Amino acid sequence: MSGLALLVVGVPTDIIDTPLFSREIPVRWWEYPVLVATVALTGAWFAIQGPTSSDRARRTPLGGVLLSVFAVGCPVCNKLVLIALGTSGALSIWQPVQPFLALISLGLLGFAVTQRWRRRHCADNTCPAPGSKTSA
């Protein structure tokens, strides 16, 4: 799954150079560590055996990965941003926001990994019900 995350984030944003996509703005230095952290956190989430997953638990990592695509993507290559803000808006409004989107996406992924780590012992449904007291 880490490899899939690498492809989903790296190829369309052209951080991984392929003939499929091109980029108008060069890759910024901080986009490489964000890509690596996204891949590592996604891999960690899937590596941790968790309880039977709910819809909400599955969406948290997916949301973080998809948000990282917007965070590390070329600001003027994103058609949605260009339609909404135009080229000058993409460079003056969207580009400065992208590092914050990267932090939010990594925060979401980190939260998902932390929650899954905390609930890893519940995989066999032996965890107490929420609100019940356990003996120490």
Secondary structure, DSSP 4 states (H G I P E B T S, - for coil): -HHHHHHHHHTTTTSS--TT---SSPPPTTHHHHHHHHHHHHHHHHHS--SSPPHHHHHHHHHHHHHHHHHHS-TTT-HHHHHHHHHHHIIIIIHHHHHHHHHHHHHHHHHHHHHHHHTGGGGGS-SPPTT-----
